[in-house]
Amino acid sequence: MEETLKQEDLREKMIRDRHKGIACIVLSALCFAFMNVFIRAAGDLPSLQKVFFRNLIAFFAAWFVMRRKHVAFSGKKSNLLLLVCRSMFGLVGMMGNFYAVDHLVLADASMLNKMSPFFAILFSMLILKESLSFKQAAAVVGAFAGSLLIIKPTSFDIQSPAAVVGLLGGMGAGIAYTFVRILGKRGEAGPFIVCFFSGFSTLMLLPVFILNYHPMTAWQLGSLLMAGVAATGGQFGITAAYCYAPARDISVYDYSQIVFSAILGFFLFGQLPDVYSWMGYGVICTMAVWMFFMERNGGAKARA
């Protein structure tokens, strides 16, 4: 009887954590959609300069939250390599995404970045040894096929090199979120993970910022400040989401950013994706929804 009650309590906790993860990931998607808007609004500044300001602002915001919550500024020494790996891949993902935002319509850039949940599932199998069923593998392959409709390769070249960079950014983000999952399991606090990543990225980009600084107008500076604020909200949301629940349970809700980005891109910048991009969105979102319901309805059997 006592064992049954413990199992029921555990199931209820898992359900609560999943709901918290869903709420966090949708809020994160909205914040990141606004981040992309402000990055685009900053104009023709170098992408790395935009990344630097985004992380600088996020670092101080995360540091403030850590002070308020009395979170220690040093993680466990055994987690240091994991924190560095999370930060390195996260920085690669961010640079790819910002470059794509500057050179593609917002919805295209967001969709390519949202390949990250598929990469997170793939690398969760490779790094965390989480099981991957044949159906999950098929969904990952299908999503990649959908991304090709956005990239639009031909037999001779790639029509949109920026789209390739955006896809690589999605891969970097997916690997980074896998390390977030590991760090969450090892007890690292979300604010510390965000603070370490932001501080690490700022220091890595500082030499580039100094040597290749471009003067900014008041509008550009204000846009970057707002991008940093929005990005901080998104970073806290996504970090909390993947600490609460595994990627296979909540990743589909991350695609709400595409809706937000398409609406904002159309009304603010007059952007309208072409028919191939819409087809790519449909394929990737279909794979995400299919994988989500497959896991919900028969996850245990599918992974056997």
C-alpha positions in Angstrom: 0.0 0.0 0.0 2.8 2.4 0.9 4.7 1.5 -2.2 1.6 2.2 -4.3 1.1 5.7 -2.7 4.8 6.5 -3.4 4.3 5.5 -7.0 1.2 7.7 -7.3 3.0 10.6 -5.7 5.9 10.1 -8.2 3.5 10.1 -11.1 1.7 13.2 -9.9 5.1 15.0 -9.5 6.1 14.0 -13.0 2.8 15.4 -14.4 3.2 18.7 -12.4 6.8 19.0 -13.7 5.6 18.4 -17.3 3.0 21.1 -17.0 5.6 23.5 -15.6 7.9 22.6 -18.4 5.2 23.3 -21.0 4.4 26.7 -19.5 8.1 27.6 -19.3 8.8 26.6 -22.9 5.8 28.6 -24.4 6.8 31.7 -22.4 10.4 31.1 -23.6 9.2 30.9 -27.2 7.4 34.3 -27.0 10.5 35.9 -25.4 12.8 34.5 -28.1 10.4 35.7 -30.9 10.6 39.3 -29.5 14.4 38.9 -29.2 14.6 38.1 -32.9 12.5 41.2 -33.6 14.8 43.5 -31.7 17.9 41.9 -33.2 16.5 42.6 -36.7 15.5 46.1 -35.7 19.1 46.8 -34.7 20.0 47.0 -38.3 23.3 46.3 -40.1 25.5 45.8 -37.0 27.8 42.8 -37.1 26.0 39.7 -35.8 28.8 39.0 -33.3 28.4 42.4 -31.8 24.7 41.7 -31.3 25.5 38.4 -29.7 28.0 40.1 -27.3 25.4 42.6 -26.1 22.7 40.0 -25.7 25.0 37.9 -23.5 26.3 40.9 -21.5 22.8 41.9 -20.5 21.8 38.3 -19.8 24.8 37.9 -17.5 23.9 40.9 -15.3 20.3 39.8 -15.3 21.2 36.3 -14.2 23.6 37.6 -11.6 20.8 39.7 -10.2 18.4 36.8 -10.0 21.1 34.7 -8.3 21.6 37.3 -5.7 17.9 37.6 -5.0 17.5 33.8 -4.7 20.8 33.4 -2.8 22.1 31.0 -5.4 25.9 30.2 -5.1 28.0 31.7 -7.9 30.1 28.5 -8.2 28.8 25.2 -9.3 30.1 21.8 -8.4 33.7 21.2 -9.7 32.6 17.9 -11.2 30.2 19.9 -13.4 32.7 22.4 -14.7 33.4 20.6 -18.0 29.7 20.1 -18.6 29.1 23.9 -18.0 31.8 24.7 -20.5 30.4 22.3 -23.1 26.9 23.7 -22.6 28.3 27.3 -23.0 30.4 26.5 -26.1 27.6 24.8 -28.0 25.1 27.4 -26.8 27.3 30.1 -28.2 27.7 28.4 -31.6 23.9 28.0 -31.6 23.3 31.6 -30.8 25.8 32.9 -33.5 24.1 30.7 -36.1 20.6 31.9 -35.1 21.6 35.6 -35.0 23.2 35.4 -38.4 20.1 33.7 -39.8 17.8 36.4 -38.2 19.9 39.1 -40.0 19.7 37.4 -43.4 16.4 35.5 -43.5 12.8 36.2 -42.8 12.1 35.8 -39.1 9.9 32.7 -39.5 12.6 30.9 -41.5 15.3 31.7 -39.0 13.1 30.7 -36.1 12.1 27.4 -37.8 15.7 26.4 -38.4 16.6 27.2 -34.8 13.6 25.1 -33.8 15.4 22.1 -35.2 17.1 22.1 -31.9 14.6 19.8 -30.1 15.2 17.1 -32.7 19.0 17.5 -32.2 18.4 17.5 -28.4 16.6 14.1 -28.7 19.4 12.8 -31.0 22.2 13.9 -28.7 20.2 12.8 -25.6 20.5 9.3 -27.0 24.3 9.7 -27.7 25.2 11.5 -24.5 22.6 10.6 -21.9 22.0 7.1 -23.4 18.2 7.8 -23.5 16.4 5.3 -25.7 15.5 6.3 -29.2 12.9 4.3 -31.1 12.6 3.7 -34.8 9.6 6.2 -35.0 11.6 8.9 -33.2 14.5 8.3 -35.6 12.1 8.6 -38.5 10.7 11.9 -37.1 14.3 13.3 -36.9 15.0 12.3 -40.5 11.6 13.8 -41.6 12.4 17.1 -39.8 15.7 17.3 -41.5 14.0 16.7 -44.8 11.7 19.6 -44.0 14.6 21.8 -43.2 15.9 21.2 -46.7 12.8 22.9 -48.1 13.8 26.0 -46.2 17.5 25.8 -47.1 16.5 25.0 -50.8 19.6 23.2 -52.0 20.1 22.5 -55.7 22.4 20.1 -57.5 25.0 22.9 -57.9 24.9 25.0 -54.7 23.0 26.1 -51.7 20.5 28.9 -52.5 20.6 30.2 -49.0 23.9 29.9 -47.1 22.4 31.8 -44.2 19.8 29.0 -43.9 22.7 26.4 -43.6 24.2 28.6 -40.8 20.8 28.8 -39.2 20.5 25.0 -39.2 24.0 24.6 -37.7 22.8 27.1 -35.0 19.9 24.8 -34.3 22.2 21.8 -33.9 24.4 23.8 -31.5 21.4 24.8 -29.4 20.2 21.2 -29.4 23.5 19.9 -28.1 23.6 22.7 -25.5 20.1 21.8 -24.2 21.2 18.2 -23.8 23.9 19.5 -21.4 21.3 21.6 -19.7 19.4 18.4 -19.0 22.5 16.7 -17.5 23.2 19.7 -15.4 19.6 19.9 -14.1 19.8 16.2 -13.1 23.1 16.9 -11.3 21.4 19.7 -9.2 22.8 22.8 -10.8 20.4 25.8 -10.4 18.9 27.3 -13.6 20.0 30.9 -12.8 23.6 29.7 -12.4 23.6 27.8 -15.7 22.3 30.9 -17.5 24.8 33.1 -15.7 27.8 30.9 -16.5 26.7 30.6 -20.1 26.2 34.3 -20.5 29.5 35.2 -18.7 31.5 32.6 -20.7 30.0 33.9 -24.0 30.7 37.5 -23.2 34.4 36.8 -22.4 34.8 34.7 -25.5 33.4 37.5 -27.7 35.1 40.4 -25.9 38.3 40.5 -28.1 36.1 40.4 -31.3 33.9 43.2 -29.9 36.9 45.4 -29.1 38.8 44.8 -32.4 35.7 45.0 -34.7 33.4 47.5 -32.8 30.9 49.3 -34.9 29.4 52.6 -33.6 25.7 52.4 -32.7 22.9 54.9 -32.9 20.6 55.4 -29.9 17.9 53.2 -31.7 20.4 50.4 -32.3 21.6 50.5 -28.7 18.0 50.5 -27.4 17.1 47.6 -29.7 20.0 45.5 -28.4 19.2 46.3 -24.8 15.6 45.1 -25.4 16.9 42.0 -27.2 19.0 41.2 -24.2 16.0 41.6 -21.9 13.8 39.4 -24.1 16.6 36.8 -24.5 17.1 36.7 -20.7 13.5 35.8 -20.2 13.7 33.2 -23.0 16.9 31.7 -21.6 15.5 31.3 -18.1 12.3 29.8 -19.6 14.1 27.2 -21.7 16.5 26.3 -19.0 13.7 25.8 -16.5 11.7 23.8 -19.1 14.5 21.3 -19.8 15.2 21.0 -16.1 11.6 20.1 -15.4 11.0 17.6 -18.1 12.9 15.7 -20.9 12.9 17.0 -24.5 10.6 14.3 -25.8 7.8 15.4 -23.4 7.7 19.2 -24.0 9.7 20.0 -27.2 6.6 20.2 -29.4 5.5 23.3 -27.6 8.6 25.2 -28.5 7.2 25.5 -32.0 4.8 28.2 -30.8 7.7 30.5 -31.5 7.1 30.0 -35.3 3.6 31.4 -34.9 4.8 34.3 -32.9 7.7 35.0 -35.3 5.5 34.8 -38.4 2.9 37.2 -37.0 5.6 39.7 -35.8 7.6 39.4 -39.0 4.6 40.1 -41.2 3.2 43.1 -39.2 6.5 44.7 -38.3 8.7 44.0 -41.3 6.2 42.9 -44.1 7.9 39.5 -44.3 6.1 36.6 -46.0 7.9 33.2 -46.3 7.7 31.5 -49.8 5.8 28.4 -50.6 8.7 26.1 -50.0 9.3 27.5 -46.6 5.7 26.9 -45.7 6.0 23.4 -46.9 9.1 23.0 -44.7 7.3 24.4 -41.7 4.5 21.9 -42.3 6.8 18.9 -42.5 8.8 19.8 -39.4 5.8 20.7 -37.3 4.1 17.5 -38.4 7.1 15.5 -37.4 7.2 17.3 -34.0 3.5 16.7 -33.3 3.6 13.1 -34.5 6.6 12.4 -32.2 4.9 14.1 -29.3 1.7 12.1 -29.5 3.6 8.9 -30.2 5.4 9.5 -26.9 2.3 10.4 -25.1 0.2 7.5 -26.3 2.7 4.7 -26.6 6.0 5.9 -25.5 6.9 3.0 -23.4 5.9 0.5 -26.1 7.6 2.5 -28.8 10.9 2.7 -27.0 10.9 -1.1 -26.1 
